[in-house]
Amino acid sequence: SAAAPHVAAVGALLMSSGSGISPGAVARALEQGAVDLGSKGFDLTYGYGRVDAVKALELLRTGFGISGALLLLLLED
């Protein structure tokens, strides 16, 4: 697919956005941050949808929707 190089480039940029970011976290951010196209969720035509680099970066920075208060409680331990 022609989209593969673009998604790989976005993934590389996300990896370079901060230290300690795992490849698994980047993959999850790309999947959850994608703009859903076609059938709801993953499908064989569009995969997870269109890559959204900004949304993926937001997910990496906010901890995938963990509220700030909960994140602080988790970090205190």
Buried (B, 14 or more C-beta within 10 A) or exposed (E): EEEEEEBEEBBEEBBEBEEEBEEEBBBBBBBBBBEEEEEEEEEEEBBBBEBBBEBBBBBBEEBEEEEEEEEEEEEEE
